[in-house]
Amino acid sequence: MGTIRLYNRDRIDRVIRLDTTLINEIESAFTDLTTKQVIMPPIMRIDVPRNNGEVDIKSAYIEGVDSFAVKLSSGFFDNPKRGLPSANGMMILLSAVTGEPLAVFADNGLLTDLRTAAAGAVAARVLSREDSRVAGVIGTGSQARYQMEALVNVRDIQKMNVYGRSTEKAEAYKRDMESQLNIPVEVKQTPKEVVQESEVVITTTPATKPIIQSDWLHPGLHITAMGSDAEHKQELDAKVLEASDRFVCDVVEQSLRLGELRACTNEQVRSSAVELGEITSERKIGRSNPNQITICDLTGTGAQDTAIARYVYQLLEEEESHERS
């Protein structure tokens, strides 16, 4: 057995960028879910209610690849009170030929953050209006930041709106993102204002009760919801799904179990749900006219984890090869 390589967050952060190349890698993983045989078991979750926490285990083997990832990610949502980030975790890359571990990525959740943000950019690229200029985000944590960093790779965003329960954190978000992206950010007092005054809206919260209501929607709006990844979570009122012209998700089965489809009893919405990979593979159409209201529900897939683990492993190998030469 060869030596298992261990990479910490700093080393990983040195080689990977949230850019169009990464977004394309994640898009390919969505396409693979439609066009290839993918062995992807249901997400295993361990709840830690005493500390408002959860741990998810995800994995997927994609037909024809020589390695795949097993990912453990945690979300402990009281951590900000302790001065710690909510998200954490690690990934293991295994040989698909021998089963040997090739690398351990002790990334503290970085790769999960990046692949989730890239997935949001994929959804925006195939579903939002190409002329979208105003983006809105509900939530002020790390994912709210990564989502906007990814979005500007696929849309020419000129202004951002943000809402957070804490005005102090929303103001900090404004300062950080204006500095990082050189785009004006306006703090809104309600999520309703964000939805009504934006063309692309991203929700990044662990909400257990719906935040967005159907009477806030307007023609041409696109919403990507990624907070609901457990049976007790929900960011969109069920009537929001009913009011949309196109409901898309990463995996229908997961959305029914963990995502926004779980709370929607409308059989027409459920039966017409489209998977993102069906659109990226061009087997189905995303947005067919500029006035449509589109929604994408992302619960996160093991295929994305395998894609980013393989990608960062390649980047690390290339760096090491360059250092040796």
C-alpha positions in Angstrom: 0.0 0.0 0.0 1.3 3.4 -0.9 1.6 6.4 1.4 -1.7 8.2 2.1 -1.2 11.8 1.5 -2.6 14.3 4.0 -3.5 17.8 3.0 -4.7 20.5 5.4 -6.9 23.4 4.6 -4.1 25.9 4.0 -2.4 23.6 1.4 -5.7 23.0 -0.4 -6.6 26.7 -0.3 -3.2 27.5 -2.0 -4.1 25.6 -5.2 -7.9 25.8 -5.7 -9.9 28.8 -6.9 -13.6 29.4 -7.1 -13.5 30.2 -10.8 -15.1 29.1 -14.1 -12.9 26.0 -14.3 -14.2 24.7 -11.0 -17.8 25.6 -11.9 -17.4 23.6 -15.1 -16.1 20.6 -13.1 -19.1 20.7 -10.9 -21.4 21.1 -13.9 -19.9 18.0 -15.4 -20.7 16.1 -12.2 -24.4 17.1 -12.6 -24.3 16.0 -16.2 -22.8 12.6 -15.1 -25.8 12.0 -12.9 -28.0 12.0 -16.0 -25.7 10.5 -18.6 -23.6 7.9 -16.7 -24.1 5.2 -14.2 -23.5 6.7 -10.8 -23.5 4.7 -7.6 -24.7 7.2 -5.0 -26.1 5.9 -1.8 -28.6 7.9 0.3 -27.1 10.6 2.5 -26.3 9.3 6.0 -27.0 11.9 8.7 -26.3 12.0 12.4 -28.2 14.6 14.4 -26.7 16.1 17.5 -29.7 18.1 18.8 -28.2 19.1 22.1 -25.6 21.2 20.3 -27.8 22.2 17.3 -25.6 20.1 15.1 -25.6 17.5 12.3 -23.1 15.3 10.5 -23.6 14.1 6.9 -21.8 11.4 5.1 -21.9 11.5 1.3 -20.2 9.5 -1.5 -20.6 8.6 -5.2 -18.7 6.4 -7.7 -19.0 7.7 -11.2 -18.8 5.2 -14.0 -15.3 5.1 -15.7 -13.4 7.2 -13.1 -10.3 5.8 -11.3 -11.1 7.4 -7.9 -14.0 8.6 -5.8 -14.6 10.5 -2.6 -16.2 9.7 0.8 -17.1 13.0 2.5 -17.9 13.7 6.1 -19.3 17.2 6.7 -20.7 18.8 9.9 -22.9 21.8 10.5 -23.1 23.0 14.1 -25.2 26.1 14.0 -24.5 27.5 17.4 -20.8 27.7 16.6 -20.8 31.4 15.6 -21.7 32.1 19.3 -18.4 30.3 20.1 -16.5 32.3 17.5 -16.3 29.2 15.2 -17.6 28.6 11.7 -20.8 26.5 11.4 -19.4 24.2 8.8 -16.6 21.7 9.1 -15.5 18.3 7.7 -13.1 16.3 5.7 -12.9 14.1 2.6 -11.1 10.9 1.7 -10.2 10.1 -1.9 -10.2 6.3 -2.6 -8.8 4.4 -5.6 -11.7 2.9 -7.6 -9.4 0.2 -8.8 -8.0 -1.1 -5.5 -10.0 0.7 -2.8 -6.8 2.1 -1.3 -7.0 5.6 0.3 -5.1 8.0 -1.9 -5.5 11.2 0.1 -7.2 12.7 3.1 -8.3 16.3 2.7 -8.5 17.8 6.2 -10.1 20.9 4.7 -12.4 22.0 7.6 -15.3 22.1 5.1 -13.6 24.3 2.5 -14.2 21.8 -0.4 -17.9 21.5 0.6 -18.2 25.3 0.6 -16.6 25.6 -2.8 -18.5 22.8 -4.5 -21.8 24.1 -3.1 -21.0 27.6 -4.3 -20.0 26.2 -7.7 -23.3 24.3 -7.9 -25.2 27.5 -7.2 -23.3 29.1 -10.1 -24.3 26.2 -12.4 -27.9 26.6 -11.4 -27.7 30.4 -12.1 -26.0 29.9 -15.4 -28.6 27.6 -16.9 -31.7 29.0 -15.2 -31.4 32.8 -14.5 -31.8 35.4 -17.1 -28.5 36.2 -18.9 -29.1 39.9 -18.4 -29.5 39.5 -14.6 -27.6 42.4 -12.9 -29.0 42.5 -9.3 -28.3 39.6 -6.9 -29.9 39.0 -3.5 -28.7 36.7 -0.7 -30.5 35.7 2.4 -28.0 34.7 5.1 -24.7 36.2 6.0 -22.4 33.2 6.7 -19.6 31.8 4.7 -21.8 30.2 2.1 -23.5 33.5 1.5 -20.1 34.9 0.7 -19.0 32.0 -1.5 -22.3 32.0 -3.5 -21.8 35.6 -4.6 -18.1 35.0 -5.4 -19.2 32.1 -7.6 -22.2 33.9 -9.1 -20.1 36.8 -10.5 -18.3 34.2 -12.7 -21.5 33.5 -14.6 -23.5 36.7 -14.5 -22.5 40.4 -14.7 -23.7 41.4 -11.3 -23.8 45.2 -10.7 -25.5 45.3 -7.3 -26.2 43.0 -4.4 -28.9 43.0 -1.7 -28.5 41.1 1.6 -30.7 40.3 4.5 -29.6 38.7 7.8 -31.2 38.3 11.1 -28.3 40.2 12.7 -27.9 43.7 11.3 -24.4 43.7 12.6 -23.5 40.6 10.6 -25.3 42.0 7.6 -23.2 45.2 7.8 -20.0 43.1 8.1 -21.1 41.1 5.1 -21.6 44.4 3.1 -18.1 45.6 4.0 -16.5 42.3 3.2 -18.2 41.7 -0.1 -17.8 45.3 -1.4 -14.1 45.0 -0.7 -13.7 41.6 -2.2 -15.9 42.0 -5.3 -16.0 45.8 -5.8 -19.8 45.6 -6.1 -22.2 47.8 -4.1 -24.1 45.9 -1.4 -27.3 47.2 0.2 -28.5 45.8 3.5 -32.2 45.2 3.5 -34.5 45.1 6.6 -36.6 42.1 5.4 -36.1 39.1 3.1 -39.2 40.3 1.2 -37.2 43.4 0.0 -34.4 41.2 -1.1 -36.7 39.0 -3.2 -38.7 41.9 -4.7 -35.6 44.0 -5.6 -33.4 41.2 -7.0 -33.3 39.2 -10.2 -31.2 36.2 -8.8 -31.8 35.3 -5.2 -29.8 32.7 -3.2 -31.0 31.4 0.2 -28.2 30.1 2.5 -29.9 29.5 5.9 -30.6 26.6 8.2 -34.2 27.8 8.5 -36.8 25.3 9.8 -39.8 27.5 8.7 -40.3 29.1 5.3 -38.7 32.4 4.7 -39.8 33.2 1.1 -43.5 33.6 0.3 -45.2 33.3 -3.0 -46.6 36.8 -3.2 -43.1 38.2 -3.2 -42.2 36.6 -6.6 -42.0 38.6 -9.8 -41.5 37.7 -13.5 -38.0 36.8 -14.5 -36.9 35.9 -11.0 -34.6 33.0 -10.3 -34.1 31.5 -6.8 -31.5 29.0 -5.7 -32.3 27.5 -2.3 -29.6 25.5 -0.7 -30.4 25.6 3.0 -32.8 22.7 3.2 -30.8 19.5 3.4 -32.6 17.8 6.3 -36.1 16.7 7.0 -36.8 19.5 9.5 -35.5 22.4 7.2 -37.4 24.6 4.8 -36.6 27.9 3.2 -39.4 28.2 0.6 -43.2 28.2 1.3 -44.7 25.3 -0.7 -46.8 27.9 -2.6 -43.5 29.3 -4.0 -42.9 26.0 -5.8 -46.5 26.1 -7.1 -46.1 29.6 -8.4 -42.9 28.9 -10.3 -42.7 28.0 -14.0 -39.8 25.6 -13.6 -38.8 23.7 -10.5 -35.3 22.1 -10.7 -33.3 20.2 -8.1 -30.0 18.3 -8.0 -31.7 15.0 -7.3 -35.5 14.6 -7.1 -35.3 11.7 -4.6 -33.2 13.8 -2.2 -35.4 16.9 -2.6 -38.4 14.8 -1.7 -36.7 13.5 1.4 -34.6 16.5 2.5 -35.3 19.5 0.3 -38.0 21.8 -0.7 -40.2 19.2 -2.4 -40.7 17.5 0.9 -43.2 20.1 2.1 -44.9 20.4 -1.3 -47.9 18.2 -1.6 -48.8 19.5 -5.1 -48.5 16.4 -7.3 -48.1 18.5 -10.5 -45.0 20.2 -9.0 -43.6 16.9 -7.8 -44.2 15.1 -11.1 -42.8 17.9 -13.2 -39.6 18.4 -11.2 -36.5 18.4 -13.4 -33.0 17.4 -12.3 -30.2 19.9 -13.0 -28.2 17.3 -14.8 -31.0 16.9 -17.3 -30.6 20.6 -18.2 -26.7 20.7 -18.2 -26.8 17.6 -20.5 -29.2 19.5 -22.8 -31.8 16.7 -22.5 -34.3 19.2 -21.1 -34.7 23.0 -21.3 -34.1 25.3 -18.3 -35.5 28.8 -18.8 -37.5 29.1 -22.1 -38.5 32.8 -21.8 -37.3 35.8 -19.9 -40.5 36.2 -17.8 -40.5 32.7 -16.3 -39.9 32.2 -12.5 -37.4 29.5 -12.0 -36.3 27.7 -8.8 -33.5 25.4 -8.1 -33.3 23.3 -4.8 -29.8 22.0 -4.0 -29.4 19.4 -1.3 -25.8 18.5 -2.2 -24.7 15.3 -3.9 -21.8 12.8 -3.5 -21.1 13.2 -7.2 -20.1 16.8 -6.6 -17.9 15.7 -3.7 -16.1 13.2 -5.9 -15.7 15.8 -8.7 -14.1 18.4 -6.4 -11.9 15.8 -4.6 -10.6 14.5 -7.9 -10.0 18.0 -9.2 -8.1 19.3 -6.1 -6.0 16.1 -6.0 -5.0 16.8 -9.6 -4.1 20.4 -8.7 -2.0 19.2 -5.7 -0.2 16.6 -7.8 0.6 19.2 -10.5 2.0 21.6 -7.8 4.1 18.8 -6.3 5.4 17.8 -9.7 6.3 21.4 -10.4 8.1 21.7 -7.1 10.2 18.6 -7.8 11.2 19.8 -11.3 
